[in-house]
Amino acid sequence: MPTIVCDDASDGDNRSRYVRAMDLFFYGTLMDRDVLGGVVGRPFAQDRLKPATLAGWRRARALGQPYPIVLADPAGSVDGVVVDRLGPEDVARLRRYEGDGYDLVPVDVSQDGGVRLVHFFRPGSIYKPDPRPWDFAQWVAEEKSAFLARIARHLKA
C-alpha cells in the first residue's frame, strides 16, 4: 500500500505530514524496543520488530556518537528491523527525534524471502563515520542505559 503524503504548513515546522500508516526500517538504536517505545511514547511488543536487510549500504558508528549511521556501499548490507503500520503521530515523533540531519526516504528491503518497499531515515552528509565499529549487541550491553537516560532528557526539552 503506497504512503499518501500531503504538505501541511500548519504542523509547525513546514515538513510533510504522513496521513496513512508507514512501514519503517531501523538499523541502529531504534532496533531496541525500549528506545523505540521511549521515542514514540508507547510500548512495543518485540514481535512488532521484524528482521529485514537493507542491501547497498553499510553500518558505521557516527563520529563521536553512541549510535550508527549508514553509508552507501554497493557491496554492503545492513541487518535491521521493520516496524509495520506506524501511525502519523508515531512518524512525527520519530522525525522530531531524528532531527534535520536525516531524510525519510523510500527503500527496498529484503524480508521473509522477498523484497518490499518501506521507508527509513537516511543520514545526511553532516554525519561522518567513526573508525570504531558499531555493534547492536555490544551497544545494548555497554551503552543502552546511558542512551535511554540521554533520550529521556532530549525528549523532555
VENCOR-V884471 format. One record per residue. N is the residue number from 0. SS is DSSP state (@ for helix, = for strand, . for the rest). D_LAST is the distance of its C-alpha to the last C-alpha in whole Angstrom. Layout:
# VENCOR-V884471
n=[N & N]
ss=[SS & SS]
d_last=[D_LAST & D_LAST]
This chain:
# VENCOR-V884471
n=[0 & 1 & 2 & 3 & 4 & 5 & 6 & 7 & 8 & 9 & 10 & 11 & 12 & 13 & 14 & 15 & 16 & 17 & 18 & 19 & 20 & 21 & 22 & 23 & 24 & 25 & 26 & 27 & 28 & 29 & 30 & 31 & 32 & 33 & 34 & 35 & 36 & 37 & 38 & 39 & 40 & 41 & 42 & 43 & 44 & 45 & 46 & 47 & 48 & 49 & 50 & 51 & 52 & 53 & 54 & 55 & 56 & 57 & 58 & 59 & 60 & 61 & 62 & 63 & 64 & 65 & 66 & 67 & 68 & 69 & 70 & 71 & 72 & 73 & 74 & 75 & 76 & 77 & 78 & 79 & 80 & 81 & 82 & 83 & 84 & 85 & 86 & 87 & 88 & 89 & 90 & 91 & 92 & 93 & 94 & 95 & 96 & 97 & 98 & 99 & 100 & 101 & 102 & 103 & 104 & 105 & 106 & 107 & 108 & 109 & 110 & 111 & 112 & 113 & 114 & 115 & 116 & 117 & 118 & 119 & 120 & 121 & 122 & 123 & 124 & 125 & 126 & 127 & 128 & 129 & 130 & 131 & 132 & 133 & 134 & 135 & 136 & 137 & 138 & 139 & 140 & 141 & 142 & 143 & 144 & 145 & 146 & 147 & 148 & 149 & 150 & 151 & 152 & 153 & 154 & 155 & 156]
ss=[. & . & . & . & = & = & = & . & @ & @ & @ & . & . & . & . & = & = & = & . & . & . & = & = & = & = & = & . & . & @ & @ & @ & . & @ & @ & @ & @ & @ & @ & @ & @ & . & . & . & . & . & @ & @ & @ & = & = & = & = & = & = & = & = & = & = & = & = & = & = & . & . & . & . & . & = & = & = & = & = & = & = & = & = & = & = & = & = & = & = & = & = & = & = & . & @ & @ & @ & @ & @ & @ & @ & @ & @ & @ & @ & . & . & . & = & = & = & = & = & = & = & = & = & = & . & . & = & = & = & = & = & = & = & = & = & = & . & . & . & . & . & = & . & . & . & . & . & . & @ & @ & @ & @ & @ & @ & @ & . & @ & @ & @ & @ & @ & @ & @ & @ & @ & @ & @ & @ & @ & .]
d_last=[35 & 34 & 30 & 30 & 28 & 28 & 26 & 24 & 23 & 21 & 18 & 16 & 16 & 20 & 20 & 23 & 22 & 24 & 26 & 28 & 27 & 26 & 27 & 25 & 26 & 24 & 25 & 23 & 20 & 20 & 23 & 22 & 22 & 19 & 17 & 18 & 17 & 14 & 13 & 15 & 15 & 18 & 21 & 23 & 27 & 28 & 31 & 28 & 28 & 31 & 32 & 33 & 34 & 33 & 36 & 36 & 33 & 32 & 29 & 28 & 25 & 23 & 24 & 22 & 20 & 20 & 20 & 23 & 24 & 27 & 30 & 33 & 36 & 39 & 40 & 37 & 35 & 32 & 32 & 29 & 28 & 28 & 26 & 28 & 27 & 24 & 23 & 21 & 18 & 18 & 19 & 16 & 13 & 15 & 15 & 12 & 11 & 14 & 13 & 16 & 18 & 20 & 22 & 23 & 27 & 30 & 31 & 34 & 34 & 37 & 36 & 39 & 42 & 41 & 39 & 36 & 34 & 30 & 27 & 25 & 22 & 24 & 23 & 23 & 25 & 23 & 23 & 26 & 27 & 27 & 31 & 30 & 30 & 27 & 28 & 27 & 29 & 28 & 24 & 24 & 27 & 25 & 22 & 20 & 19 & 17 & 16 & 14 & 13 & 11 & 10 & 9 & 6 & 5 & 5 & 4 & 0]
